[in-house]
Amino acid sequence: MLISSSLQTAPVSRTFVQAESTESLLDLHVAGLSTAIQTACLGEADLVPYRVRQALNHALNPVVTERLVSKVLSMPCSAQTYTRHVLHSDPSGMFTVVALRWEEGQASPVHAHYTWCAYRVLQGALVEGHFEWDRSVEQAYLFNRVDRLAGQSVCGHGGMDFIHRLGNEQKPTAVSIHVYGIDAARISTHVNRKLAVKLEVNASK
């Protein structure tokens, strides 16, 4: 079965980083979340992404979410690719929080992660494709697709066991918040490990 999708995968996202002199946008709009994420990062390593996901779910109630989405939609964006905005950079470099804006038809490449991650959809809906790595040909193949609606969250560890692609297949604009276990200076280069994709789904697995 051939992989088919209306998404136009963007080879590179556009990332906007706050000036160092500005206050954390996350702290301005979601009080206490950065502290909760920091606390989660100091815990047992295997549980960090799950506890960060819990922190996102606890802090992002409907009122807070609406306020944060409004701010993200007022910021610059790209018509060609999904856009990242750095909301918070942990001073010690343990984690970075970014908001992603997805217009209709925009998608990430198929990728694994170099670090743990957690995300939550704030507005709209994303489609998440799940892939498995075929070591015999060093390519990934699609085996599942899931709709991620506003309010849903996901987390995972770095490595080849969590390979996916996210994208927005419909209107309205989708907005999501993502936390990565890496410093902001490397957010564009050391988060996504882009992978080659097999054109046919392996139906036997």
Number of C-alpha atoms within 10 A of each C-alpha: 8 10 12 8 10 13 17 17 20 17 11 14 19 16 19 16 15 16 9 8 6 7 12 19 20 19 14 11 17 18 14 13 19 24 13 17 24 17 14 20 18 10 11 9 11 11 13 24 26 18 20 27 22 18 21 24 16 11 16 19 13 11 8 14 19 15 13 21 19 12 12 20 14 8 11 13 20 14 10 15 22 26 23 27 21 23 25 22 24 18 10 9 13 16 23 24 28 25 26 23 25 31 23 20 20 26 26 23 22 24 23 24 21 18 18 23 25 24 24 23 22 24 20 19 24 26 18 18 18 19 25 20 20 13 8 6 10 11 15 26 23 23 14 12 14 11 14 19 16 17 18 15 19 15 20 21 22 19 14 17 13 17 24 24 20 23 28 28 21 18 12 13 18 26 27 24 23 23 25 26 23 22 19 23 12 11 20 13 9 15 20 18 17 16 17 14 21 18 14 13 18 15 9 4 6
